[in-house]
Amino acid sequence: MNITLTLLDPTRGAFELVPDTDPTTGKTVCTARPSRHERALTQAVLAGYGVDPSLSGSGRSEAKDWRYIKARIAAYGTTMLVVRHADLLTPAMRQKLLLLAREHDVHLALTCDDSTGADLGAWVLDNGGECHEESSWLTSLFSGAAAGPPVEHEEFPRHLPDGDFYVFRARCRELLDPHYFAVVDDLYRSVAVDVDANPFETKHDAADWIRARHDSHPYPAQVKTIVRAAQAAMFRHGFLLKCDLDTVLTAASDATHRRLNDSELKRLRAYRMTARPAVWALRDSGLSVTEMSGLTLDSDLSGLNLPETAATLVQAHLAYRRLEGASPTEAVFTEAERGMSNAIREAAVELGLPVPPASERRGATIASNWHASAGIDLIPLQPRNLPGGAA
């Protein structure tokens, strides 16, 4: 653990010189506020991890705030805590941060304007730290932090002609602009070739495959093309692939069938409490509320397909429960199943996430809801007996 004070150029903004970082980098940046209340400090540090105090469950307990901070330090592997406008910290706040940094071996990097840091500089030196003007670590800290270029989605027509699978492609050729037909037909043919080479053996195989393609082609027009191409390919193999297309297209519009993307998972960081993001992350991995209520701290979660962002949300809550003194055999979640279900819906509304279906049971998963609602079936085509014995 070490402590530094960097004096910044007062002619440039602190947010320009010290921009926000993603906490998964191990470096968290927060901004001190002009307040003498300890709550202002804990809120500022939590904000560095993406917490929004306007959301439900923010609470007013400083003791819980510190546990939530420590849980995030452990989950995100924080090695540096950067504080903008550190001259606004009261002596008591400085001491709190110093104790936190020592306990978790975190580099406490304080910054302020070079015209306001005299008293703070003396405190840093008294505690074995270093003071300097613009430091090279500021440059290296934020190098490469800029976001990459935006992802460009394939140009795809928003509306496609109606028609069952045996006329769908012909109607697209007839009614669409040639450029748009070429885009649609590329997807149609790639799906048809794939399914023709690897036909579905059961309706569950078909449902899982369509849901997986749904994820990589989320727009309703794309989903419609995928379903029609799969139906045409299975017909060649002697099967009628039935599908409630309206329900499937609604799922595509509402995104209720799919897993959260990374941007959506990161929205869950906005909660001060660690339980609600963890519930959503585990639901997204395929667990039902009933299954989550049975988890204990020593449960093996290694078999779950948790993306890095989701895994960090879960680890933060596990760390919080341990800080509460929970034993390995105690439950991961202390809420009742009904409370967990309500929390999922509230978070969906507050953060703009896909709202679970109103009919979702606590024992249901995203996949089981999809299987039940999509109406997918695989029916073998039996040849009719014709007059004269011909088949």
Secondary structure as a PSIPRED ss2 file (coil, helix, strand):
# PSIPRED VFORMAT (PSIPRED V4.0)

   1 M C   1.000  0.000  0.000
   2 N C   1.000  0.000  0.000
   3 I E   0.000  0.000  1.000
   4 T E   0.000  0.000  1.000
   5 L E   0.000  0.000  1.000
   6 T E   0.000  0.000  1.000
   7 L E   0.000  0.000  1.000
   8 L E   0.000  0.000  1.000
   9 D C   1.000  0.000  0.000
  10 P C   1.000  0.000  0.000
  11 T C   1.000  0.000  0.000
  12 R C   1.000  0.000  0.000
  13 G C   1.000  0.000  0.000
  14 A H   0.000  1.000  0.000
  15 F H   0.000  1.000  0.000
  16 E H   0.000  1.000  0.000
  17 L H   0.000  1.000  0.000
  18 V C   1.000  0.000  0.000
  19 P C   1.000  0.000  0.000
  20 D C   1.000  0.000  0.000
  21 T C   1.000  0.000  0.000
  22 D C   1.000  0.000  0.000
  23 P H   0.000  1.000  0.000
  24 T H   0.000  1.000  0.000
  25 T H   0.000  1.000  0.000
  26 G C   1.000  0.000  0.000
  27 K E   0.000  0.000  1.000
  28 T E   0.000  0.000  1.000
  29 V E   0.000  0.000  1.000
  30 C E   0.000  0.000  1.000
  31 T E   0.000  0.000  1.000
  32 A C   1.000  0.000  0.000
  33 R C   1.000  0.000  0.000
  34 P C   1.000  0.000  0.000
  35 S C   1.000  0.000  0.000
  36 R C   1.000  0.000  0.000
  37 H C   1.000  0.000  0.000
  38 E H   0.000  1.000  0.000
  39 R H   0.000  1.000  0.000
  40 A H   0.000  1.000  0.000
  41 L H   0.000  1.000  0.000
  42 T H   0.000  1.000  0.000
  43 Q H   0.000  1.000  0.000
  44 A H   0.000  1.000  0.000
  45 V H   0.000  1.000  0.000
  46 L H   0.000  1.000  0.000
  47 A H   0.000  1.000  0.000
  48 G H   0.000  1.000  0.000
  49 Y C   1.000  0.000  0.000
  50 G C   1.000  0.000  0.000
  51 V C   1.000  0.000  0.000
  52 D C   1.000  0.000  0.000
  53 P C   1.000  0.000  0.000
  54 S C   1.000  0.000  0.000
  55 L C   1.000  0.000  0.000
  56 S C   1.000  0.000  0.000
  57 G C   1.000  0.000  0.000
  58 S C   1.000  0.000  0.000
  59 G C   1.000  0.000  0.000
  60 R C   1.000  0.000  0.000
  61 S C   1.000  0.000  0.000
  62 E H   0.000  1.000  0.000
  63 A H   0.000  1.000  0.000
  64 K H   0.000  1.000  0.000
  65 D H   0.000  1.000  0.000
  66 W H   0.000  1.000  0.000
  67 R H   0.000  1.000  0.000
  68 Y H   0.000  1.000  0.000
  69 I H   0.000  1.000  0.000
  70 K H   0.000  1.000  0.000
  71 A H   0.000  1.000  0.000
  72 R H   0.000  1.000  0.000
  73 I H   0.000  1.000  0.000
  74 A H   0.000  1.000  0.000
  75 A H   0.000  1.000  0.000
  76 Y H   0.000  1.000  0.000
  77 G C   1.000  0.000  0.000
  78 T C   1.000  0.000  0.000
  79 T C   1.000  0.000  0.000
  80 M E   0.000  0.000  1.000
  81 L E   0.000  0.000  1.000
  82 V E   0.000  0.000  1.000
  83 V E   0.000  0.000  1.000
  84 R E   0.000  0.000  1.000
  85 H C   1.000  0.000  0.000
  86 A H   0.000  1.000  0.000
  87 D H   0.000  1.000  0.000
  88 L H   0.000  1.000  0.000
  89 L C   1.000  0.000  0.000
  90 T C   1.000  0.000  0.000
  91 P H   0.000  1.000  0.000
  92 A H   0.000  1.000  0.000
  93 M H   0.000  1.000  0.000
  94 R H   0.000  1.000  0.000
  95 Q H   0.000  1.000  0.000
  96 K H   0.000  1.000  0.000
  97 L H   0.000  1.000  0.000
  98 L H   0.000  1.000  0.000
  99 L H   0.000  1.000  0.000
 100 L H   0.000  1.000  0.000
 101 A H   0.000  1.000  0.000
 102 R H   0.000  1.000  0.000
 103 E H   0.000  1.000  0.000
 104 H H   0.000  1.000  0.000
 105 D C   1.000  0.000  0.000
 106 V C   1.000  0.000  0.000
 107 H E   0.000  0.000  1.000
 108 L E   0.000  0.000  1.000
 109 A E   0.000  0.000  1.000
 110 L E   0.000  0.000  1.000
 111 T E   0.000  0.000  1.000
 112 C E   0.000  0.000  1.000
 113 D E   0.000  0.000  1.000
 114 D C   1.000  0.000  0.000
 115 S C   1.000  0.000  0.000
 116 T C   1.000  0.000  0.000
 117 G C   1.000  0.000  0.000
 118 A H   0.000  1.000  0.000
 119 D H   0.000  1.000  0.000
 120 L H   0.000  1.000  0.000
 121 G H   0.000  1.000  0.000
 122 A H   0.000  1.000  0.000
 123 W H   0.000  1.000  0.000
 124 V H   0.000  1.000  0.000
 125 L H   0.000  1.000  0.000
 126 D H   0.000  1.000  0.000
 127 N C   1.000  0.000  0.000
 128 G C   1.000  0.000  0.000
 129 G C   1.000  0.000  0.000
 130 E E   0.000  0.000  1.000
 131 C E   0.000  0.000  1.000
 132 H E   0.000  0.000  1.000
 133 E C   1.000  0.000  0.000
 134 E C   1.000  0.000  0.000
 135 S C   1.000  0.000  0.000
 136 S H   0.000  1.000  0.000
 137 W H   0.000  1.000  0.000
 138 L H   0.000  1.000  0.000
 139 T H   0.000  1.000  0.000
 140 S H   0.000  1.000  0.000
 141 L H   0.000  1.000  0.000
 142 F H   0.000  1.000  0.000
 143 S C   1.000  0.000  0.000
 144 G C   1.000  0.000  0.000
 145 A C   1.000  0.000  0.000
 146 A C   1.000  0.000  0.000
 147 A C   1.000  0.000  0.000
 148 G C   1.000  0.000  0.000
 149 P C   1.000  0.000  0.000
 150 P C   1.000  0.000  0.000
 151 V C   1.000  0.000  0.000
 152 E C   1.000  0.000  0.000
 153 H C   1.000  0.000  0.000
 154 E C   1.000  0.000  0.000
 155 E C   1.000  0.000  0.000
 156 F C   1.000  0.000  0.000
 157 P C   1.000  0.000  0.000
 158 R C   1.000  0.000  0.000
 159 H C   1.000  0.000  0.000
 160 L C   1.000  0.000  0.000
 161 P C   1.000  0.000  0.000
 162 D C   1.000  0.000  0.000
 163 G C   1.000  0.000  0.000
 164 D C   1.000  0.000  0.000
 165 F H   0.000  1.000  0.000
 166 Y H   0.000  1.000  0.000
 167 V H   0.000  1.000  0.000
 168 F H   0.000  1.000  0.000
 169 R H   0.000  1.000  0.000
 170 A H   0.000  1.000  0.000
 171 R H   0.000  1.000  0.000
 172 C H   0.000  1.000  0.000
 173 R H   0.000  1.000  0.000
 174 E H   0.000  1.000  0.000
 175 L H   0.000  1.000  0.000
 176 L C   1.000  0.000  0.000
 177 D C   1.000  0.000  0.000
 178 P H   0.000  1.000  0.000
 179 H H   0.000  1.000  0.000
 180 Y H   0.000  1.000  0.000
 181 F H   0.000  1.000  0.000
 182 A H   0.000  1.000  0.000
 183 V H   0.000  1.000  0.000
 184 V H   0.000  1.000  0.000
 185 D H   0.000  1.000  0.000
 186 D H   0.000  1.000  0.000
 187 L H   0.000  1.000  0.000
 188 Y H   0.000  1.000  0.000
 189 R H   0.000  1.000  0.000
 190 S H   0.000  1.000  0.000
 191 V H   0.000  1.000  0.000
 192 A H   0.000  1.000  0.000
 193 V H   0.000  1.000  0.000
 194 D H   0.000  1.000  0.000
 195 V H   0.000  1.000  0.000
 196 D H   0.000  1.000  0.000
 197 A H   0.000  1.000  0.000
 198 N C   1.000  0.000  0.000
 199 P C   1.000  0.000  0.000
 200 F C   1.000  0.000  0.000
 201 E C   1.000  0.000  0.000
 202 T C   1.000  0.000  0.000
 203 K H   0.000  1.000  0.000
 204 H H   0.000  1.000  0.000
 205 D H   0.000  1.000  0.000
 206 A H   0.000  1.000  0.000
 207 A H   0.000  1.000  0.000
 208 D H   0.000  1.000  0.000
 209 W H   0.000  1.000  0.000
 210 I H   0.000  1.000  0.000
 211 R H   0.000  1.000  0.000
 212 A H   0.000  1.000  0.000
 213 R H   0.000  1.000  0.000
 214 H H   0.000  1.000  0.000
 215 D H   0.000  1.000  0.000
 216 S H   0.000  1.000  0.000
 217 H C   1.000  0.000  0.000
 218 P C   1.000  0.000  0.000
 219 Y C   1.000  0.000  0.000
 220 P H   0.000  1.000  0.000
 221 A H   0.000  1.000  0.000
 222 Q H   0.000  1.000  0.000
 223 V H   0.000  1.000  0.000
 224 K H   0.000  1.000  0.000
 225 T H   0.000  1.000  0.000
 226 I H   0.000  1.000  0.000
 227 V H   0.000  1.000  0.000
 228 R H   0.000  1.000  0.000
 229 A H   0.000  1.000  0.000
 230 A H   0.000  1.000  0.000
 231 Q H   0.000  1.000  0.000
 232 A H   0.000  1.000  0.000
 233 A H   0.000  1.000  0.000
 234 M H   0.000  1.000  0.000
 235 F H   0.000  1.000  0.000
 236 R H   0.000  1.000  0.000
 237 H C   1.000  0.000  0.000
 238 G C   1.000  0.000  0.000
 239 F E   0.000  0.000  1.000
 240 L E   0.000  0.000  1.000
 241 L E   0.000  0.000  1.000
 242 K E   0.000  0.000  1.000
 243 C C   1.000  0.000  0.000
 244 D C   1.000  0.000  0.000
 245 L H   0.000  1.000  0.000
 246 D H   0.000  1.000  0.000
 247 T H   0.000  1.000  0.000
 248 V H   0.000  1.000  0.000
 249 L H   0.000  1.000  0.000
 250 T H   0.000  1.000  0.000
 251 A H   0.000  1.000  0.000
 252 A H   0.000  1.000  0.000
 253 S H   0.000  1.000  0.000
 254 D H   0.000  1.000  0.000
 255 A C   1.000  0.000  0.000
 256 T C   1.000  0.000  0.000
 257 H C   1.000  0.000  0.000
 258 R C   1.000  0.000  0.000
 259 R C   1.000  0.000  0.000
 260 L C   1.000  0.000  0.000
 261 N C   1.000  0.000  0.000
 262 D H   0.000  1.000  0.000
 263 S H   0.000  1.000  0.000
 264 E H   0.000  1.000  0.000
 265 L H   0.000  1.000  0.000
 266 K H   0.000  1.000  0.000
 267 R H   0.000  1.000  0.000
 268 L H   0.000  1.000  0.000
 269 R H   0.000  1.000  0.000
 270 A H   0.000  1.000  0.000
 271 Y C   1.000  0.000  0.000
 272 R C   1.000  0.000  0.000
 273 M C   1.000  0.000  0.000
 274 T C   1.000  0.000  0.000
 275 A H   0.000  1.000  0.000
 276 R H   0.000  1.000  0.000
 277 P H   0.000  1.000  0.000
 278 A H   0.000  1.000  0.000
 279 V H   0.000  1.000  0.000
 280 W H   0.000  1.000  0.000
 281 A H   0.000  1.000  0.000
 282 L H   0.000  1.000  0.000
 283 R H   0.000  1.000  0.000
 284 D H   0.000  1.000  0.000
 285 S H   0.000  1.000  0.000
 286 G C   1.000  0.000  0.000
 287 L C   1.000  0.000  0.000
 288 S C   1.000  0.000  0.000
 289 V H   0.000  1.000  0.000
 290 T H   0.000  1.000  0.000
 291 E H   0.000  1.000  0.000
 292 M H   0.000  1.000  0.000
 293 S H   0.000  1.000  0.000
 294 G C   1.000  0.000  0.000
 295 L C   1.000  0.000  0.000
 296 T E   0.000  0.000  1.000
 297 L C   1.000  0.000  0.000
 298 D C   1.000  0.000  0.000
 299 S C   1.000  0.000  0.000
 300 D C   1.000  0.000  0.000
 301 L C   1.000  0.000  0.000
 302 S C   1.000  0.000  0.000
 303 G C   1.000  0.000  0.000
 304 L C   1.000  0.000  0.000
 305 N C   1.000  0.000  0.000
 306 L C   1.000  0.000  0.000
 307 P C   1.000  0.000  0.000
 308 E H   0.000  1.000  0.000
 309 T H   0.000  1.000  0.000
 310 A H   0.000  1.000  0.000
 311 A H   0.000  1.000  0.000
 312 T H   0.000  1.000  0.000
 313 L H   0.000  1.000  0.000
 314 V H   0.000  1.000  0.000
 315 Q H   0.000  1.000  0.000
 316 A H   0.000  1.000  0.000
 317 H H   0.000  1.000  0.000
 318 L H   0.000  1.000  0.000
 319 A H   0.000  1.000  0.000
 320 Y H   0.000  1.000  0.000
 321 R H   0.000  1.000  0.000
 322 R H   0.000  1.000  0.000
 323 L H   0.000  1.000  0.000
 324 E C   1.000  0.000  0.000
 325 G C   1.000  0.000  0.000
 326 A C   1.000  0.000  0.000
 327 S C   1.000  0.000  0.000
 328 P C   1.000  0.000  0.000
 329 T C   1.000  0.000  0.000
 330 E C   1.000  0.000  0.000
 331 A E   0.000  0.000  1.000
 332 V C   1.000  0.000  0.000
 333 F C   1.000  0.000  0.000
 334 T C   1.000  0.000  0.000
 335 E C   1.000  0.000  0.000
 336 A C   1.000  0.000  0.000
 337 E H   0.000  1.000  0.000
 338 R H   0.000  1.000  0.000
 339 G H   0.000  1.000  0.000
 340 M H   0.000  1.000  0.000
 341 S H   0.000  1.000  0.000
 342 N H   0.000  1.000  0.000
 343 A H   0.000  1.000  0.000
 344 I H   0.000  1.000  0.000
 345 R H   0.000  1.000  0.000
 346 E H   0.000  1.000  0.000
 347 A H   0.000  1.000  0.000
 348 A H   0.000  1.000  0.000
 349 V H   0.000  1.000  0.000
 350 E H   0.000  1.000  0.000
 351 L H   0.000  1.000  0.000
 352 G C   1.000  0.000  0.000
 353 L C   1.000  0.000  0.000
 354 P C   1.000  0.000  0.000
 355 V C   1.000  0.000  0.000
 356 P C   1.000  0.000  0.000
 357 P C   1.000  0.000  0.000
 358 A C   1.000  0.000  0.000
 359 S C   1.000  0.000  0.000
 360 E C   1.000  0.000  0.000
 361 R C   1.000  0.000  0.000
 362 R C   1.000  0.000  0.000
 363 G C   1.000  0.000  0.000
 364 A C   1.000  0.000  0.000
 365 T C   1.000  0.000  0.000
 366 I H   0.000  1.000  0.000
 367 A H   0.000  1.000  0.000
 368 S H   0.000  1.000  0.000
 369 N H   0.000  1.000  0.000
 370 W H   0.000  1.000  0.000
 371 H H   0.000  1.000  0.000
 372 A H   0.000  1.000  0.000
 373 S H   0.000  1.000  0.000
 374 A H   0.000  1.000  0.000
 375 G C   1.000  0.000  0.000
 376 I C   1.000  0.000  0.000
 377 D E   0.000  0.000  1.000
 378 L E   0.000  0.000  1.000
 379 I E   0.000  0.000  1.000
 380 P E   0.000  0.000  1.000
 381 L C   1.000  0.000  0.000
 382 Q C   1.000  0.000  0.000
 383 P C   1.000  0.000  0.000
 384 R C   1.000  0.000  0.000
 385 N C   1.000  0.000  0.000
 386 L C   1.000  0.000  0.000
 387 P H   0.000  1.000  0.000
 388 G H   0.000  1.000  0.000
 389 G H   0.000  1.000  0.000
 390 A C   1.000  0.000  0.000
 391 A C   1.000  0.000  0.000
